[in-house]
Amino acid sequence: MQDLFWQLKNTDSFIIYTTLVFVGIVGWFIREIAGSSGLALSSLPLLTIGGIAGPAFFTQQMIALSYDKNVNVVTATALGVLVALLVILLAKWLWTVINEHRVSRARLVGIPSRPPRLRR
């Protein structure tokens, strides 16, 4: 775990710039497809974390997707952003399923046709 923190500390500016580009593109797609700027803005931090953690994860696991360093950084960043997007979609889907289950268990109470009389 400490190795991951040290690799995140040594993140260079190229990783940051490619992450910002990918996060901006995915955020724009979320805003256009869902029609919600709030959803896009709330997704940006997790997408950014995924984009920065992607190259660090691939470096830590010694996975090389290409022999060129820049291509490797771009593909690892894109995969990190896509994994973060899948996590967001899975969380939204799970939240919807839980709410559907909770609402389906609710029972409607019948409204009486006339109010009961008060006794004196």
MARLUM-867550 format. One line per 5 residues: number of its first residue (from 1); their letters; for each residue x negated, y negated, z of N, C-alpha, C. Coordinates in nm, 4 decimals. Each point is the difference from the previous one (the first is absolute). Layout:
BEGIN
NUM = A = X/Y/Z/X/Y/Z/X/Y/Z | ...
This chain:
BEGIN
1 = MQDLF = -0.0823/0.1185/0.0000/0.0823/-0.1185/0.0000/-0.0873/-0.1257/0.0000 | -0.1109/0.0058/0.0726/-0.0887/-0.1154/0.0024/-0.0638/-0.0232/-0.1360 | -0.0245/0.1089/-0.0744/-0.0553/-0.0158/-0.1345/0.0961/-0.0768/-0.0892 | 0.1296/0.0276/0.0148/0.0994/-0.0720/-0.0793/-0.0008/-0.1485/0.0346 | -0.0111/-0.0323/0.1296/-0.0050/-0.1407/0.0397/-0.1247/-0.0692/-0.0545
6 = WQLKN = -0.1141/0.0696/0.0001/-0.1218/-0.0589/-0.0550/0.0122/-0.0197/-0.1502 | 0.0645/0.0932/-0.0692/0.0190/-0.0167/-0.1442/0.0961/-0.1140/-0.0294 | 0.1024/-0.0167/0.0824/0.0907/-0.1131/-0.0196/-0.0704/-0.1321/0.0286 | -0.0952/0.0017/0.0938/-0.0763/-0.1211/0.0302/-0.0881/-0.0401/-0.1175 | -0.0495/0.0976/-0.0745/-0.0894/-0.0268/-0.1124/0.0739/-0.0116/-0.1329
11 = TDSFI = 0.1265/-0.0345/0.0033/0.0781/-0.0152/-0.1225/-0.0502/-0.1217/-0.0770 | -0.0280/0.0185/-0.1286/-0.0502/-0.1116/-0.0803/0.1158/-0.0781/-0.0629 | -0.0337/-0.1123/-0.0612/0.1030/-0.0895/-0.0533/0.0711/0.0592/-0.1214 | -0.0651/0.0870/-0.0759/0.0648/0.0605/-0.1169/0.1190/0.0854/0.0420 | -0.0140/0.0731/0.1115/0.1116/0.0794/0.0517/0.1145/-0.0911/0.0426
16 = IYTTL = -0.0333/-0.1109/0.0640/0.1038/-0.0940/0.0450/0.0736/-0.0588/-0.1197 | -0.0734/-0.0425/-0.1016/0.0641/-0.0608/-0.1172/0.0866/0.0994/-0.0764 | -0.0493/0.1223/-0.0191/0.0826/0.0988/-0.0710/0.1222/0.0379/0.0828 | -0.0154/0.0052/0.1316/0.1152/0.0279/0.0861/0.1037/-0.1100/-0.0115 | -0.0447/-0.1253/0.0011/0.0951/-0.1109/-0.0113/0.0721/0.0012/-0.1343
21 = VFVGI = -0.0702/0.0359/-0.1065/0.0642/0.0071/-0.1318/0.1050/0.1105/-0.0020 | -0.0363/0.1193/0.0466/0.0957/0.1112/0.0003/0.1183/-0.0278/0.0925 | -0.0267/-0.0565/0.1166/0.1084/-0.0309/0.0936/0.0915/-0.1067/-0.0581 | -0.0574/-0.0986/-0.0673/0.0830/-0.1017/-0.0647/0.0891/0.0583/-0.1082 | -0.0544/0.0902/-0.0802/0.0794/0.0625/-0.1067/0.1112/0.0865/0.0588
26 = VGWFI = -0.0337/0.0824/0.0989/0.1014/0.0868/0.0605/0.1039/-0.0826/0.0750 | -0.0426/-0.1059/0.0681/0.0951/-0.0886/0.0676/0.0947/-0.0671/-0.0975 | -0.0520/-0.0409/-0.1152/0.0856/-0.0603/-0.1021/0.1000/0.1024/-0.0543 | -0.0450/0.1238/-0.0231/0.0914/0.1048/-0.0461/0.1088/0.0280/0.1033 | -0.0362/0.0055/0.1272/0.1001/0.0234/0.1046/0.1024/-0.1122/0.0002
31 = REIAG = -0.0474/-0.1240/-0.0142/0.0922/-0.1138/0.0001/0.0919/0.0036/-0.1207 | -0.0524/0.0364/-0.1162/0.0814/0.0031/-0.1216/0.0973/0.1173/-0.0009 | -0.0448/0.1165/0.0436/0.0858/0.1180/-0.0051/0.1052/-0.0038/0.1101 | -0.0412/-0.0294/0.1225/0.0945/-0.0002/0.1117/0.0749/-0.1319/0.0108 | -0.0532/-0.1058/-0.0568/0.0647/-0.1303/0.0082/-0.0080/-0.0615/0.1385
36 = SSGLA = -0.0990/0.0399/0.0776/-0.0119/-0.0477/0.1372/-0.1419/-0.0492/0.0256 | -0.0124/-0.1298/0.0190/-0.1317/-0.0554/0.0325/-0.0440/0.0407/0.1396 | 0.0955/0.0155/0.0912/-0.0330/0.0418/0.1360/-0.0595/0.1393/0.0055 | 0.0559/0.0909/-0.0794/-0.0541/0.1359/-0.0053/-0.1408/-0.0009/-0.0581 | -0.0210/-0.0806/-0.1029/-0.1333/-0.0079/-0.0606/-0.1011/-0.0586/0.0986
41 = LSSLP = 0.0386/-0.1049/0.0706/-0.0925/-0.0620/0.0957/-0.0273/0.0898/0.1198 | 0.1006/0.0752/0.0435/-0.0232/0.0890/0.1139/-0.0840/0.1216/-0.0387 | -0.0055/0.0333/-0.1285/-0.0796/0.1139/-0.0459/-0.1461/-0.0363/-0.0240 | -0.0308/-0.1268/-0.0172/-0.1359/-0.0409/-0.0357/-0.1075/0.0404/0.1010 | 0.0224/-0.0126/0.1316/-0.1080/0.0402/0.0921/-0.0359/0.1481/-0.0089
46 = LLTIG = 0.1008/0.0870/-0.0101/-0.0292/0.1431/-0.0091/-0.0666/0.0342/-0.1324 | 0.0411/-0.0659/-0.1075/-0.0649/0.0224/-0.1289/-0.1459/-0.0451/0.0033 | -0.0263/-0.1112/0.0668/-0.1373/-0.0498/0.0118/-0.0866/0.0959/0.0815 | 0.0549/0.0508/0.1082/-0.0748/0.0969/0.0814/-0.0310/0.1249/-0.0817 | 0.0978/0.0468/-0.0770/-0.0234/0.1171/-0.0844/-0.1047/-0.0253/-0.1062
51 = GIAGP = 0.0014/-0.1203/-0.0588/-0.0980/-0.0331/-0.1028/-0.1411/-0.0117/0.0531 | -0.0150/-0.0474/0.1215/-0.1336/-0.0123/0.0584/-0.0475/0.1337/0.0566 | 0.0931/0.0786/0.0541/-0.0386/0.1282/0.0596/-0.0256/0.1078/-0.1052 | 0.0538/-0.0157/-0.1205/-0.0192/0.1000/-0.1051/-0.1458/0.0230/-0.0357 | -0.0742/-0.1047/-0.0386/-0.1423/0.0216/-0.0310/-0.0813/0.0483/0.1200
56 = AFFTQ = 0.0352/-0.0473/0.1198/-0.0727/0.0466/0.1188/0.0250/0.1485/0.0239 | 0.1235/0.0448/-0.0227/0.0313/0.1421/0.0170/-0.0744/0.0856/-0.1016 | 0.0005/-0.0441/-0.1268/-0.0694/0.0774/-0.1028/-0.1508/0.0022/0.0242 | -0.0557/-0.1086/0.0510/-0.1430/-0.0031/0.0312/-0.0311/0.0914/0.1177 | 0.0858/-0.0025/0.1014/-0.0223/0.0836/0.1171/0.0102/0.1483/-0.0348
61 = QMIAL = 0.0924/0.0359/-0.0866/0.0162/0.1400/-0.0396/-0.0948/0.0400/-0.1135 | -0.0800/-0.0947/-0.0471/-0.0961/0.0210/-0.1091/0.0680/0.0494/-0.1276 | 0.1114/-0.0631/-0.0326/0.0725/0.0314/-0.1231/-0.0328/-0.1088/-0.1011 | -0.0564/0.0386/-0.1116/-0.0321/-0.0946/-0.1066/0.0941/0.0262/-0.1168 | 0.0819/-0.0973/-0.0317/0.0939/0.0144/-0.1110/-0.0653/-0.0324/-0.1333
66 = SYDKN = -0.1105/-0.0733/0.0042/-0.0731/-0.0362/-0.1207/-0.1462/-0.0234/0.0382 | -0.0868/0.0022/-0.1002/-0.1416/-0.0255/0.0266/-0.0294/-0.1485/0.0125 | 0.0844/-0.0829/-0.0569/-0.0169/-0.1447/0.0088/0.0579/-0.0489/0.1327 | -0.0761/-0.0815/0.0721/0.0435/-0.0457/0.1322/0.1243/-0.0875/-0.0091 | 0.0049/-0.0907/-0.0975/0.1146/-0.0900/-0.0113/0.1280/0.0745/-0.0370
71 = VNVVT = -0.0112/0.0955/-0.0904/0.1175/0.0797/-0.0371/0.0469/0.0821/0.1194 | -0.0937/0.0513/0.0764/0.0341/0.0773/0.1186/0.0743/-0.0861/0.1015 | -0.0446/-0.1242/0.0194/0.0657/-0.0908/0.0939/0.1412/-0.0329/-0.0471 | 0.0155/-0.0278/-0.1291/0.1318/-0.0369/-0.0522/0.0975/0.1167/0.0116 | -0.0427/0.1200/-0.0361/0.0912/0.1142/0.0084/0.0326/0.0358/0.1448
76 = ATALG = -0.0981/-0.0098/0.0892/0.0265/0.0289/0.1412/0.0936/-0.1042/0.0598 | -0.0163/-0.1264/-0.0393/0.0896/-0.1047/0.0473/0.1414/0.0222/-0.0516 | 0.0128/0.0340/-0.1277/0.1326/0.0251/-0.0568/0.0670/0.1188/0.0682 | -0.0758/0.1057/0.0251/0.0578/0.1157/0.0687/0.0386/-0.0336/0.1442 | -0.0792/-0.0828/0.0671/0.0348/-0.0420/0.1358/0.1282/-0.0807/0.0036
81 = VLVAL = 0.0173/-0.0909/-0.0972/0.1227/-0.0796/-0.0068/0.1193/0.0896/-0.0331 | -0.0179/0.0958/-0.0904/0.1099/0.0910/-0.0345/0.0393/0.0892/0.1174 | -0.0975/0.0467/0.0762/0.0322/0.0805/0.1184/0.0754/-0.0848/0.1019 | -0.0416/-0.1250/0.0190/0.0717/-0.0887/0.0916/0.1421/-0.0256/-0.0497 | 0.0172/-0.0147/-0.1316/0.1337/-0.0189/-0.0560/0.0864/0.1235/0.0232
86 = LVILL = -0.0571/0.1182/-0.0154/0.0752/0.1229/0.0269/0.0383/0.0111/0.1473 | -0.0879/-0.0442/0.0894/0.0327/0.0005/0.1430/0.1155/-0.0952/0.0276 | -0.0013/-0.1173/-0.0625/0.1094/-0.0956/0.0176/0.1306/0.0588/-0.0516 | -0.0027/0.0606/-0.1188/0.1216/0.0594/-0.0563/0.0513/0.1147/0.0859 | -0.0890/0.0817/0.0520/0.0408/0.1099/0.0865/0.0622/-0.0523/0.1293
91 = AKWLW = -0.0578/-0.1049/0.0571/0.0551/-0.0583/0.1223/0.1378/-0.0601/-0.0255 | 0.0168/-0.0703/-0.1124/0.1315/-0.0576/-0.0327/0.1035/0.1101/-0.0226 | -0.0393/0.1081/-0.0690/0.0917/0.1097/-0.0253/0.0398/0.0685/0.1306 | -0.0983/0.0239/0.0877/0.0283/0.0638/0.1279/0.0907/-0.0872/0.0857 | -0.0215/-0.1301/-0.0010/0.0846/-0.0932/0.0742/0.1434/0.0053/-0.0529
96 = TVINE = 0.0163/0.0085/-0.1317/0.1332/0.0085/-0.0591/0.0686/0.1306/0.0384 | -0.0713/0.1107/-0.0026/0.0580/0.1296/0.0372/0.0421/0.0002/0.1465 | -0.0821/-0.0554/0.0872/0.0348/-0.0051/0.1425/0.1231/-0.0868/0.0212 | 0.0069/-0.1152/-0.0665/0.1179/-0.0858/0.0139/0.1251/0.0652/-0.0566 | -0.0115/0.0710/-0.1121/0.1153/0.0715/-0.0560/0.0503/0.1051/0.0981
101 = HRVSR = -0.0903/0.0712/0.0627/0.0399/0.1019/0.0967/0.0678/-0.0635/0.1213 | -0.0542/-0.1109/0.0451/0.0567/-0.0677/0.1167/0.1387/-0.0541/-0.0306 | 0.0186/-0.0552/-0.1185/0.1299/-0.0562/-0.0371/0.1020/0.1107/-0.0251 | -0.0429/0.1122/-0.0543/0.0949/0.1079/-0.0297/0.0555/0.0638/0.1268 | -0.0701/-0.0106/0.1112/0.0500/0.0564/0.1256/0.0992/-0.0917/0.0690
106 = ARLVG = 0.0084/-0.1254/-0.0399/0.0913/-0.0944/0.0647/0.1436/0.0344/-0.0373 | 0.0878/-0.0065/0.0968/0.1411/0.0290/-0.0221/0.0787/-0.1299/0.0069 | 0.0947/-0.0129/-0.0906/0.0851/-0.1177/0.0009/0.1110/0.0186/0.1024 | 0.0312/-0.1053/0.0693/0.1061/0.0029/0.1000/0.1243/-0.0590/-0.0631 | 0.1101/0.0701/0.0157/0.1252/-0.0488/-0.0571/0.0518/-0.1221/0.0745
111 = IPSRP = 0.0568/-0.0927/-0.0751/0.0576/-0.1205/0.0589/0.1467/0.0297/0.0306 | 0.0453/-0.0260/0.1235/0.1411/0.0270/0.0315/0.0920/-0.0902/-0.0817 | 0.1196/0.0521/-0.0312/0.0922/-0.0760/-0.0844/0.0567/-0.1206/0.0727 | 0.0227/0.0134/0.1296/0.0434/-0.1164/0.0768/-0.0715/0.0031/0.1341 | -0.0204/-0.1143/0.0556/-0.0736/-0.0037/0.1265/0.0836/0.0615/0.1134
116 = PRLRR = -0.0648/0.0622/0.0942/0.0758/0.0569/0.1126/0.0594/-0.1103/0.0866 | 0.1171/0.0308/0.0595/0.0667/-0.0983/0.0865/-0.0644/-0.0008/0.1377 | -0.0078/-0.1172/0.0526/-0.0515/-0.0147/0.1353/0.1150/0.0167/0.0985 | -0.0186/0.0770/0.1038/0.1031/0.0182/0.1025/-0.0174/-0.1041/0.1075 | 0.1132/-0.0440/0.0482/-0.0049/-0.1005/0.1068/0.0344/0.0582/0.1315
